[in-house]
Amino acid sequence: MKIVHYVNQFFGGIGAEEEAGRPLEIREGAVGPGRLLEQLFGDGSQVLTTFVCGDNYAVEQQDQLITDVLNHLRASGADLFVAGPCFEAGRYGMAAGALCSAVQAELHIPAVTAMGGENPGVDLYREELFIVDSGASASAMSQVVTRMVALGKKLVAGEEIGTPADEGYIPRGLIRDAFVEQNAGQRLVAMVMDKVNGDPFESEMMSTSFEPIPMPAAVADISKARVMVITDGGLVPSGNPDGIEGMAATRWGTYSIKDKDGLDGKDYEISHGGYDPRFVEADPDRLVPLDALRQMEKEGIIGELHNEFISTSGLANPLSNTRRMGKEMAQRVKELGVDAVIVTST
Amino acid sequence: MRLTLARHPVTEIKFGDETSLDGTALSINESELRALLLEDQRLESVGLDVVRPGENCRAGPVFDIIEPRAKADGGSPDFPGVLGPSAIAGIGTTHVLEGAAVTVVDCRPTVTARAAKRSILEMSGEGAARSPYSALQHLVLTPRSRADVPSHSALNATRMAGLKAAVYMAQAARTRQPITTETLGPIGPTEPGREGLHRVAYIGQIYSRQRSPEIDEHIFYGLNTTGMLPVLTNPNEWLDGAVLPSYDTSLGGAETYFYQNHPVITDLYRRHNEGELNFVGAVASISGLDNEDRDRLCQVAAHLVKWGLNADAAVLTKHGGGVPHADMAQTARLLERMEVSTAVMVSDMSRDRRVESALLFNFPEVNAIVYCGGGDTKWTVPAVERIIAGNPQVEEMLAQSQELMASSIAGVVNQQGASHVRAMTY
């Protein structure tokens, strides 16, 4: 096995924080933890090259670092790229994650790193990388490197990687089906009994905490504002010209309401499989309240109603879809010079 | 309330001169059964096909799968509120043809090939190996309604045909000695001798108001659930014909078979009988139409469990997609706040196979979650020799070699607790 290894200035033996500004050095052979790597890989495995870099330099000059490492690796004939272990060293973890990610994506060379659970590199790179859980303390070095080696061997051999618990990596946040002995009913009853008895139990899924979205500033003067309606209730013109899917939609559309004082059910249909749409089909104003907004426009309560609305269907949609569509819609709204958006849902 | 299940194993179904159970072989008088089913004047014809495990056969779209059962005299009636007047189910002896099933195909001509792909009976191959239904002896019914019968009425006729056939078949066992018997109950919050055990309740959603039920849609003792609040039930009622799945098979992943053999209720009874817990009862609940409806339904369900059943633990299942998912979690949260420990069973919602898309709630106290998977399991199934289809376009689809998702094969992914597929987190 031919390995290329990345370490920071501390594990590279240069020095502690006072040497964090040191630029990238390319050394032949194993350095520091690389010797352990070589030994544990066995079978004549060798660390061809060790990259040593100061933590500050790595974060401040990240693009340059990646370019230099990739250029060197391209011709190296390496089978595996290893970075760290980084434990809770934040800048080290960020650099290791960025390098592993680039090496994997651009050179298709498998990569493995190790970090403690609180390392900021974990949140940034957990989904795309196998990050061995190193814990916080460098005293576990040989244990951590042993796990990195086992995982590295499997990655190079193209073997299927087991569960985080079995392999020792930090969960990537991905799910995969498995067939198990007990049916779901039996698992459910077993779990509640463990819970009510105060015994440890393992939930099959964890909730995700999302960053709170700060409340935007209030519209300074709504009587001068340009207002737009966005709905996820799936209202589309008859024939669904943009082909917006009724479930897990990947598309959204912009539809004109120019010169209209209300919406006629005859002109629209609902592409949404998750609610009883009969009332909206009969009167689409109950989802996109054009009638009321025109009245408010006339009375000067709002400045102006933008002459289009945006629509998609919000049903069983994964976040990777909705995040993208949300950004696209926000971009569009900004370009249109709209001051306020009313979002209606079902 | 006591329910005795008198089980008669069946290893073969065949057509014969009279309907009878001889050992483990069930003979069916085909013309007598057909005449019984065609008493329903909405039906123009009904096909009857015997299908065996391992047979190179595919059928669909599956409207329902029913275990043949018939009540002995002196107990509650068969499918009360549906086949006869309303009465409380779950009392007395029920004869069960174990290992047999009536599988009913939706034969409406308007059902598209795409819609039919949601529920297929697959009897051989890799996918079939993951469904409990492929191990059963099936009588497959294809009831075709007259052209002037409206869609909901055709579905009603389809439901009635399936239930009638199931009862008719099991009546052959009423004069036979069962191979095994099992008596369930009595249970309840006031049963003596259960002191010191955790008092566990089941809350099962039986319908979601995301869709308006048809006027003649039998779900709870024949009621279509309109206006219904959560109801306190004895679990025997669920096992003995009080609850039926919706006409809309896209919502639930539920079949009558797994109400009759309810995986959650069955496991609670097993542990109850082993003295591990005190199974105090079940609540049949509904998920809401809107936020006000949701609050009302969740609160009533939680209060029945806490104050009606005096439970200190509860397990919850859902029926349908996102709205039921959120309502179940909200009910669990209310219970946790009343110091009732909960575990919930969710279906697979993560289309991008990411943990962040898997749950529609983030309640720290709702932290015991069984996650039924299925979203990335698929099989390439071969063309098959024998097709039993609801209409010509479905027949064409079923005949082909094709890729089928786990959720396409009836019994693989199921919201009543029968699923063996779960999602592992990586």
Chai-1 contact restraints between the chains, C-beta under 6 A:
chainA,res_idxA,chainB,res_idxB,connection_type,confidence,min_distance_angstrom,max_distance_angstrom,comment,restraint_id
A,T163,B,M424,contact,1.0,0.0,6.0,A-B,restraint_1
A,P171,B,T425,contact,1.0,0.0,6.0,A-B,restraint_2
A,R172,B,Y426,contact,1.0,0.0,6.0,A-B,restraint_3
A,G173,B,R354,contact,1.0,0.0,6.0,A-B,restraint_4
A,G173,B,V355,contact,1.0,0.0,6.0,A-B,restraint_5
A,L174,B,R353,contact,1.0,0.0,6.0,A-B,restraint_6
A,L174,B,Y426,contact,1.0,0.0,6.0,A-B,restraint_7
A,I175,B,S350,contact,1.0,0.0,6.0,A-B,restraint_8
A,I175,B,R353,contact,1.0,0.0,6.0,A-B,restraint_9
A,I175,B,A423,contact,1.0,0.0,6.0,A-B,restraint_10
A,I175,B,T425,contact,1.0,0.0,6.0,A-B,restraint_11
A,R176,B,M424,contact,1.0,0.0,6.0,A-B,restraint_12
A,R176,B,Y426,contact,1.0,0.0,6.0,A-B,restraint_13
A,D177,B,G373,contact,1.0,0.0,6.0,A-B,restraint_14
A,D177,B,D376,contact,1.0,0.0,6.0,A-B,restraint_15
A,D177,B,T377,contact,1.0,0.0,6.0,A-B,restraint_16
A,D177,B,V421,contact,1.0,0.0,6.0,A-B,restraint_17
A,D177,B,A423,contact,1.0,0.0,6.0,A-B,restraint_18
A,A178,B,M424,contact,1.0,0.0,6.0,A-B,restraint_19
A,F179,B,H420,contact,1.0,0.0,6.0,A-B,restraint_20
A,F179,B,V421,contact,1.0,0.0,6.0,A-B,restraint_21
A,V180,B,H420,contact,1.0,0.0,6.0,A-B,restraint_22
A,V180,B,R422,contact,1.0,0.0,6.0,A-B,restraint_23
A,N183,B,P263,contact,1.0,0.0,6.0,A-B,restraint_24
A,N183,B,G417,contact,1.0,0.0,6.0,A-B,restraint_25
A,N183,B,A418,contact,1.0,0.0,6.0,A-B,restraint_26
A,N183,B,H420,contact,1.0,0.0,6.0,A-B,restraint_27
A,A184,B,M345,contact,1.0,0.0,6.0,A-B,restraint_28
A,A184,B,V370,contact,1.0,0.0,6.0,A-B,restraint_29
A,A184,B,C372,contact,1.0,0.0,6.0,A-B,restraint_30
A,A184,B,G417,contact,1.0,0.0,6.0,A-B,restraint_31
A,A184,B,S419,contact,1.0,0.0,6.0,A-B,restraint_32
A,G185,B,P263,contact,1.0,0.0,6.0,A-B,restraint_33
A,G185,B,V264,contact,1.0,0.0,6.0,A-B,restraint_34
A,G185,B,D267,contact,1.0,0.0,6.0,A-B,restraint_35
A,G185,B,G417,contact,1.0,0.0,6.0,A-B,restraint_36
A,Q186,B,D267,contact,1.0,0.0,6.0,A-B,restraint_37
A,R187,B,V370,contact,1.0,0.0,6.0,A-B,restraint_38
A,L188,B,V315,contact,1.0,0.0,6.0,A-B,restraint_39
A,L188,B,A343,contact,1.0,0.0,6.0,A-B,restraint_40
A,L188,B,M345,contact,1.0,0.0,6.0,A-B,restraint_41
A,L188,B,V370,contact,1.0,0.0,6.0,A-B,restraint_42
A,V189,B,D267,contact,1.0,0.0,6.0,A-B,restraint_43
A,V189,B,L268,contact,1.0,0.0,6.0,A-B,restraint_44
A,V189,B,V315,contact,1.0,0.0,6.0,A-B,restraint_45
A,M191,B,A343,contact,1.0,0.0,6.0,A-B,restraint_46
A,M191,B,A368,contact,1.0,0.0,6.0,A-B,restraint_47
A,V192,B,A313,contact,1.0,0.0,6.0,A-B,restraint_48
A,V192,B,V315,contact,1.0,0.0,6.0,A-B,restraint_49
A,V192,B,A343,contact,1.0,0.0,6.0,A-B,restraint_50
A,K195,B,S341,contact,1.0,0.0,6.0,A-B,restraint_51
A,K195,B,A368,contact,1.0,0.0,6.0,A-B,restraint_52
A,V196,B,H198,contact,1.0,0.0,6.0,A-B,restraint_53
A,V196,B,A313,contact,1.0,0.0,6.0,A-B,restraint_54
A,V196,B,S341,contact,1.0,0.0,6.0,A-B,restraint_55
A,S203,B,N367,contact,1.0,0.0,6.0,A-B,restraint_56
A,S203,B,A368,contact,1.0,0.0,6.0,A-B,restraint_57
A,S203,B,I369,contact,1.0,0.0,6.0,A-B,restraint_58
A,E204,B,I369,contact,1.0,0.0,6.0,A-B,restraint_59
A,E204,B,V370,contact,1.0,0.0,6.0,A-B,restraint_60
A,E204,B,Y371,contact,1.0,0.0,6.0,A-B,restraint_61
A,E204,B,R422,contact,1.0,0.0,6.0,A-B,restraint_62
A,M205,B,A358,contact,1.0,0.0,6.0,A-B,restraint_63
A,M205,B,I369,contact,1.0,0.0,6.0,A-B,restraint_64
A,M205,B,Y371,contact,1.0,0.0,6.0,A-B,restraint_65
A,S207,B,L359,contact,1.0,0.0,6.0,A-B,restraint_66
A,S207,B,N362,contact,1.0,0.0,6.0,A-B,restraint_67
A,T208,B,E356,contact,1.0,0.0,6.0,A-B,restraint_68
A,A248,B,R351,contact,1.0,0.0,6.0,A-B,restraint_69
A,G274,B,Q210,contact,1.0,0.0,6.0,A-B,restraint_70
A,Y275,B,Q210,contact,1.0,0.0,6.0,A-B,restraint_71
A,D276,B,S212,contact,1.0,0.0,6.0,A-B,restraint_72
A,A316,B,G322,contact,1.0,0.0,6.0,A-B,restraint_73
A,P318,B,R351,contact,1.0,0.0,6.0,A-B,restraint_74
A,P318,B,D352,contact,1.0,0.0,6.0,A-B,restraint_75
A,P318,B,S357,contact,1.0,0.0,6.0,A-B,restraint_76
A,L319,B,E356,contact,1.0,0.0,6.0,A-B,restraint_77
A,L319,B,S357,contact,1.0,0.0,6.0,A-B,restraint_78
A,S320,B,D352,contact,1.0,0.0,6.0,A-B,restraint_79
